[in-house]
């Protein structure tokens, strides 16, 4: 069994391995840059003891083999990385980089048993381990006794239930075109923001103005473009900089 920690703040935390009584210190940091500032906390790159992890923006085609472990009552009732309360009797799991909320099929290569779990946490941060199962999931898969097991995991997607009761899995809307934009300005006056947005719209085809509160003040943020991937948006950011818009950064649409 391994450790858990909430994923909303840049922290340096002392954590405990549930399999032993001695404390283990982990230096845990969220990498917050202008390009990632508007992503949710669990979507941002992060480091654990200097090792960087980049959460995936899509689960599509993800398959991995390695060692599974599990965690139980020491973490029951505590918050997971997406803000949920950990329930050791629910079919959930932790993974270092898969999008939170994705369902994953896990097969125990030692006994052939298979289960489906929902990823709602980050971890495990122990060498060679690729997934941390809840107690219920580990028990069903035959992992509780030995503590670990060799597994193959396959990301299925987000669960959709039809009126007939049939369960299917699909990618979320956030993977579809228009998930990203480039923010090129923030204004205290709405007229200035709208004027700039109209200029960009006439030049590039799409621009919006989004309101946001910063330290109690209302700002109007001008965003341009619709991009299907983070890479495409970052390339556009470079292009805008070469055209004289040098203070922009990538944002994700809600």
N, C-alpha and C positions, 0 to 999 in steps of 0.2 A: 504494500500500500504506500501511497506517496502523498505529498502535500498538496494543499489548495490555497488559493488566495484570491481576494476580490480584485477586480481588474479596472477600477475607475480612476485611480490616482497614481502619480509617480511616487513610489514608496521604496523604502529600504526596510525589509521586514524580517523578523526572526520567526521562523516556521518550525514545525515539528513533524518528523516522520512518524506516522502512527505505528509503524512496526517496531519502534524503539523508544527509549525514554529520553535520549539526549537531544538537546535543541540543535538544529542545523540552520545556519544563517544563509539567506539568499539575498543577493543584491538585485532587486527587481526594478526595472525602469521602463516607462513608456517613452518611445521616441516621438516627441511632438514637434513637428516642423510646420512651416507655412503650408506645405503641400498636404499635410495630414490633419491639420488642426480641426477641420469640421467633420472628420470621421468619428464614429463612435469609439469609445475607449478600447473595446475589445477588437476593433478593426485595425488599430494602429500597430506599426512595428514595435517590438519591445525586446529587452534584453533580460536574461537571467544569468547572474554571475558572469557577465561579459559576453555570453552567447546570444547572438541576435536571432530573432524569429520574426518572419513576415507573414501575418495571416493572409490566407488565400482569399481572393475576391470571388472565386468560383470553385465549386466542388466538382465540376464536370470532368469525368474521366479519372477521378482520383482513386488509386488503388495502392495499398501499402502492406508490407509484411514485416513482422517483428514480434516483440514481446508485449503482452497485455498484463496489466496489474489491476488492483482494485482498491477502493477506499470506502470506509464504512462509518461506524458510529462516532468516531472522533470529529467528523465533519458534518454529521447529521444536524440540520437546522441552521447551518451557516450559509452565507451567501456564496453563490458561484460567480463565475466571471461575467455572466450576462445579467446579474442582479437577482436571479431566482434564488430561492432557498433550497439548498441541497436536501434531497429526500433519498436516503439510502435504499428505500424500497421501490423507487421508480426506475424505469429502464433508461438510464442516462449514462453519459460518459464525458471524459475530458480528452481533448486533443490539442496539440500545440499550435496548429495552424489552420485547421478546417474552419469554415464559417460557422459561427454558433447558430444553432437551430437546425442544422443539417442532420438528416437521419443516415445512419451508417450500418451496413451489414457486417457483422463480425463472425468469423468462423474459427473455432478452436481446431487447429491443425492436428492436435494430439488425439482428439476424440471425435472429430467431425461435426460437433454440435454447432448450430448457428443461431444467432439472435439479431434483432434490430434495436439500436439504441439511438437516442437523440443527443447530440453534442451540445452541452450547455456550460462547459467549463474549459479552462486551459490547464495543460499538463499532459503527461507526467514529465517532470524534469529530472529523470534518472536515466543514466546511460542505457541505450538500446531499447528502452520501453517506448512504445508508440501510442498507446491508448490506456487510459485509466477508467475502469468500469465501476459503476455503482455496485453496491453489495448485491442487490437483486439481480442485476445483469451478470455479475461474476458467478453467482450461485447457479443460475440457469445454464451458464456456459461451462460450468465445471472448473472454475478458476479459484474459488474460495479456499479449498483445501490446500492445493500446492502454492497458492499465492500469486503465481504468474503462469502464463501459458503462451506458446507460440501461436500467433493468429495471423489471419489475412483479413484486412478491412477494405470495404468498398463503399464509397460515398454514394448514397441513393438520391438525395435531394430533400426537398421540403415536402412534408406529408400533406396529401389532399384526400379527403374522404368524400366519396360520392353519396347521394341519397340512398343508393342501393346497399351501402355499407362497404363497397369495394374501396381499398386503399391504394393510391398511386403516389408517385413522387415526381416532383418537377422543380426546375430552377426558379428562384424568386424573381420578381419583377426588377429588382435592383441590378440584375445582370443584363437587362435589356438595354437597347440603345437609349441614350439620353440620361444615363446614370451620373455623368460627370460634366462639369463646366469649369471655366477658368474665371476666377474673380479678378477684375482689373481695377477696381476702385471702390472706395467707401466714402460716402458724403453725409454731412450733417444736414444739408438742405435737399429735400426731395426733388426740387426743380433741377438742380445740378445733376443729380443721379439720373433722372429721366432724360435729360439732354444728352448725357454721355451714353446712355443705353441706346438711344435712338441713333446716335452716330455709329455705334458698333453694329447695331441691327442693320443699318443701311449698307455697311461695309462687309459684314460677315454672315448676315442672314438670320441670326437669332441672338437675342440678348434679353435679360430680365433684370428687375430690381427687387431685391429681397430686404425686408426690414429685420433689424436685430438690435437687441439691447446690449450695450457694452458699458459696464460700470454705471448703470443708471441712465445712460444717454442713448437716444434712438439714432441709429445709423441706417443708411440706405446703401446696400451693397450691390454693385453692378457686376453681373455675371454674363459671360458670352459663350455660346456654343453648346452643343449636345454631343457627348462622346460616349461610345459604347464600352470603353475600357479606360483604366487608369493610365496605361501606357499611351493611348491616343491623346488623352487630355494633357499629359506631361509633354508630349511632342508639340501640341498646340501651344502650350505655355512657352516653350522655347521659340516657336515661330513668332508669337506676340512680342516677346522680348526683342527679337531681331528687328521688329517693326516699330520699336520705340516704346512699347508698353512693358517696362522693365520691373514693375512692382507687383506683378500678379502671382497667384498661386491656385492650385487645383482644389476644387471643392466637390463633394458628393451631394447629389440631390437626395432629399428625404424620400 
